[in-house]
Amino acid sequence: MMKFSKETRQQAIDKLKERTLDLLIIGGGITGAGVALQAAASGLETGLIEMQDFAEGTSSRSTKLVHGGIRYLKQFDVEVVADTVGERAVVQQIAPH
C-alpha cells in the first residue's frame, strides 16, 4: 500500500496504469474501503479510486446493512435487536478486521 497525498497523486495514477489488478473499486467511501480491505486481505491485487479525498463524505448513502440494531430498542423490538446482534457477530467472526 502506498501513501496517497496531493504530492503523490500523479505517481499513484501512473502506478495504476502499469499494474494488472484483479479488482478495481470505484468509490472510497465506507463500502468501497471495506470491499478493498477484504479483497486485499484475500490476496487479490486491489485498486481503490475516489473522486474526492478518501473518507471525505459521510455515510449517508451507505447500505447500513451492518449495525447493531440499537435503534430498534426505542421501539422495544427486542427480537430484531437480537437478530441483528447475532448477524453482526457472524460478520465479526468472518472478517474481524
Secondary structure as GFF3:
##gff-version 3
##sequence-region A 1 97
A	DSSP	alpha_helix	9	18	.	.	.	ID=ss1
A	DSSP	beta_strand	23	26	.	.	.	ID=ss2
A	DSSP	alpha_helix	30	41	.	.	.	ID=ss3
A	DSSP	beta_strand	46	49	.	.	.	ID=ss4
A	DSSP	three_ten_helix	70	73	.	.	.	ID=ss5
A	DSSP	alpha_helix	78	94	.	.	.	ID=ss6
###
